[in-house]
């Protein structure tokens, strides 16, 4: 299914924040905030089933704060996609896209490190990731048909818009036991990612993104609580601000000298007009840059509980629902308003994105939409079927 989002791009508009995840955008499931659960999907900490008798640990506000702030980057990034004729918006857009998805995916991996097929977690994977993927794949496709006056086309094998993150998360979660048992998981994942961009793998399951962003998920799987404690030290915060400022400045320096398609992690080298050697060097540079920016962002995240902290547990709702707003603005040509294509207009659009992202994480939205994002589907499952022992 092919549509268009940002002018001048060759990728499908299935980039959210391209959006999730993060999860989201998500499954930043959570340990302190979560060892029990962007997101767990781009944003549901603590959604995994716990072993019987296990006491749920108190949620760590640090991770909920991180997910809330990250989902605001996602919504703001989508809002800036059609304003890139304004240099201010273009540089900010590239900066956000350099690390916002890796951020969600690292958190997702971190809270997936205890994931197995036992304890009802496989069922949770189906109901909290698989089912929302199907629901929103249908919903966005029908919305595109009715509101966008486009051809009706539904394909669960070719994710539409921002649903790619749920598809990727489902596959990453399934692969978790493999990464937990091999000796050099991050090196192996990085090798697969780099090789994936050397040929055209097609659009099924948005496979270039699934493999290309896999190292960030595996990185999260290998992180430990003490790694995050390093980022919580007082000295880390000013360093984090400095690194983010350098990253933002660097984005403005390169914005007219690189194809924006690099930052979507979705295109093989030949589509970007480079050879495999140059493309591999570029990808390695992007992996390093994204990792550094993720660490810098986490270093500035507030550690205490604030009014917005609880919203971090529902960022998957904001991730999956905000696309209806941004797509509607596309369908109605609102992005063509002259006032938006000014520095003041960019500031207003970002402010509006923050408001929308915040509202979509609130309790009323969760109550109205939990049937689609966290369905209770016990009737679908049967007791685990095991092979019969030979008599």
N, C-alpha and C positions, 0 to 999 in steps of 0.2 A: 504494500500500500504506500503510495508516494504522495506527499503533499509538500507544501513549502512553508517555512517559517521565516528565517532571517533572509533578507534579500542577498543574492550573490553567493549562497552556499550551495554545495553540491550534495549535501547529506539530506536524508529525510528529516521531517520535522519531528522525528521521534526523539529528538534530544530534548530533554527537559531542561534541564537545567544545564541543563540540557536538558533532573531535575532534579535519590532519591533520594542513594542512595545512595536515599538515599537514599533509601532509605534510606528524608527522609529520610532517605531520604531514607528511609531507609533505608537489616534488622539489628539496629543498634539495640539489641535486647540488652538488658542491663545487669551489671553485677552490683556493685554497691547500689547503683541506681538501678541496680540492676543485675546482678549476676543472674538474675532471673529473667532476663529477657533481652537504623534510620535503616530491628528496626529494630526495636528490633527492626524493623523495616526502616525506611528513612525515618522512622520515628516512633516505634512503639517499644519502649523499654519494658521488659518484664512481661512479655507476651508468651513466653514458653511455659509449658507445663512443668511443674516441679515434682520431684519425687515425693511420695507420700511421707508425711511426717516432717518434711524439711521446713524450717522456719524461713519465711521470706525475709531477706535482708533489707534494711531501710534503703530507700533510693538515694543515690549520691546526687546532690543538686548539680554538681559539676557537669555530669553527662547530660542531664536534662537541659541545663543552660546551653551547653554546646549544641545540642540538637535543635533547640529553638532558634538560636542565632543562625545556625546553618540553613534551616529551612527558609529564613528570611533572605539569605543569599540566593537560594534557589528561585524564589518568587521574584526577587528583584532582577535576577539574571534573565528570566523569561520576559520580564517587562521591558528590559533594555534591548531585546533582540531586534526590534523594528525601529530603533532610534539611532542606529549606528552611523548615520550621516553626521551626527553631532560628535566631534572628537571626544568630548567628555564622556559620553555614553559608550563609545567604542572601546576606549581604554579600560573603563570600569568593567565592561562586559567581558573582555578578554581576561582581565585579572580574576574575576569571579569564577569563570569557567576553568581556569588553570587548576583550581584546587577544591571547588565546592563538592563535586562528586567524589573525588578521592577521600575527602573528609568524612562524608557519610559512610563510605565503604570501609574505611579503616575502623570506624566505631562499630559498624556492623560486624566486621570480622572479630573484633575484640570481644564482643558479647556473644559470639558464636563459638568460642573456643571450647566450650563444654558440650557442644551440640552432638547428639547421637541419634540413632533411630529408635531409641528406647524412651520409656517414660511418657509416651503420648506426644513426643516432640514431632514425630513424622506427621501425626494428625494435625498438629498446629501449623506445620509447614503448608499443608494442603489448605486449611481453612483461612489462615491469616496471610498467606502469600499467593497460593495457587488460585483460590476462589476470587479474591479481589482482582487478580490479573484478568481472569475471564470476564468478570462483571464489567470492569472498566474498559477492557478491550472492546466489548460490545457497546458500552455506553458512549465512548468517544467516537467510535465508528458511526453509530446512529446519529450522534450529535453533529458530526461532520457532514452527514447526509442531509439532515433536516435544517440545521442552522447555517451550514456553509454552502448548501445547495450543490454538493459534490456527489459523485457516484457512490452508491452504497457498496462498500467492500469491507468484509470482515475476515480477518485471517489471524488465527491464534498463533500462527507460526511466524508472523511478521509484525512485531509489536508496533502499535500506533502511538506516536507522540511519546509521552513520558511513561507509558506502561512498560517500556523496556527494562526499567530497573527491577520491577517485580519478577520478570522473566529471568533476568540475570541472577537475582537473589535466590530464586528457587534452585537454579543450577549450582550456584556457589555453595549453598547449604548442603546439597546432595553430595558435593565433593569434599566436604569438610573432613570426614574420617580419613580420606587419602592424605591430605596435607598434614594431618596430625600424626602420621606414622612414617613419613619419609624423612630422610636425614637433613636435606637442604631444601626445605619447601619453598622458601622465598626465591632462591636461585632458579629452581625448576619452574616456578610460576612465571618469573620474569623471562626466562627463555621461551616458554610457550607464548607469552604476550608478544615478544619481539618477533618471533617467527610468524605469528598470526597476521602481521601487517605486510608480510612479504608476498602474499598472494591473495587473490579474491576468493573469499570464503562464502560469498553470497550474503543475502539478508536474513536468512532463516534464524530466528531467535536473536537477531541483532548480534550475531556471533562475534564480530570484531570487537564490539564493546565488552561482551562477556569475557572473552579471553584477554583483551587489551587491558582491562581494569582489574583483572584477577589478582595481580601482585599486591594491590592495596588491600584486598580482602585477606590474602594470606599474611600480609604484614600485620594486620589487626589480630589474626589468629595467634601470632607469635609474640604479641605484646603482653606485658605483665603489669600489674598495678604499680610496681615501682617505677616503670617507665613514665607513667602519667604523673607520679609524685615529683619526678624531676621537673616536669613542666609546670608544677604548682609552686615551685620555689620562687621567692620574691624577685630574684635576679632575672628569672625567665620572662617576666611580663614586659619590662622595657625592651629586652632583646626581641621579644615577639612583635611588639609595635614597630621596632626598627626594621625587622625583616619584612613585615607586611608593607611598610612604607616603601621599601626598596622594590618589592615585588610589584606594587602599584605603579611606581615610577618606571620600572622596566617594561611593564605592559604598554605604557604610553609610548615608549621608545620604539618598541617592535611592532606596534599595531598596524603600521603601514608597510611592513616589510615581511609579513608572514601571512599565510592563508589561515583564515579563522577555522577552517576545517580541521586543523591539527587539534584544537582544543575540544573537539567533540569525541575524540577517541574512537571514531566510527569508520574511518576510511583507510584502505590499504595504501601503500606507498605510491603505486602507479596512478591512483586517482588524485594524489596530491602533487604529482609531477616531479617526483624525486626517485632516485635509485634506492636500492635496498640498503646500501652502506650509509648514505646520507640520511635516509629515513630512520635507520636504526640508531644512529648517533643523536638525531633529533628526539626520538622517543626516549632514549636514555636520559637526555637532558630534561625532558618533560617529567619523567618519573622522579628525578632528583628534585626538580623545582617544586613539583606538587607535594612531595613528602616534606620538604622544608617549610612550605607555606602552611601545610596542615599542622605541623608542630608549632609554628608561630601562632596560628589561630587559636589552637588549644591553650597556648601559654597565656593568652589574654582573656580567656573565658572566665567569668566570675566563679568563685568557688562556693559562695554562700547561696542561701535560698532567697529568691526575690519573687515579685508578683508574677513574673512570667515563667518561673521554673516549672510549675506544673504543666504548662503548655508543651513542654518538651516531650512529654509522654504521648502526645497525639500528633506528631509532625507528619505521620503518614497520611492523615486526613487532609492536612494542608497541601501536601505534595500531590495527591491524586485529584483533589477538588479544584485547586487554583487554575488548572489547565482549562477548565470550562470558562473561566473569566478571560484569560489571555486569548483563547481561541475566539471567543465572542468578539473581542476587540478587533481581531483580525477579520472576522466575517463581516463586521459592520464598518470597516475602514476607519475606525476611530484613530488608529495610529497615524493616519494621514493629516490629522489636525496640525496646523502650523505651529501653534503655541507649544506643542509637545517637543518640537525639534529645535529647542533652544536650551541653554544651560538651566534656566529656571524651570523649563518644562521637564527636563531630566530629573531634577531634584523633586518636583511634584510627583512624577511617576514613581520614583523610588519610594517616596513617602507613602503613596497609595499602596504600593506593593507590600510594605511593612504592615500597614493596617489590614489588608486582605489576608496576608499570611497569619497574622495574629488571630484574627477573628475565626479563621478556619481551624484553629487548634483548640477552640473553646469547648466547654462542656456541652452546650446546646447542639453544636454541630456533631460532636461525638455521639450524642444520644440519637440524633436523627439518622446518622449514617452508619452506625455500628453494625446494622444488619448486612451491609455490603463489605465492610472492612474487617469485621471480627464476628463472622456468623457462627451461630451455634448449630453444628451439623452432626450431632451424634448419630442421627438416624442413617447417615451415609456409611458409617464404619461398622466393621464386624470384628470379632476377636481375631488376633493375629493368627493367620493360618501357617502352620509349620508342616514340613514334610513328615509323613508317617515313618516311624522307625521300622526297619526291616524286621519282619517277624521270624 
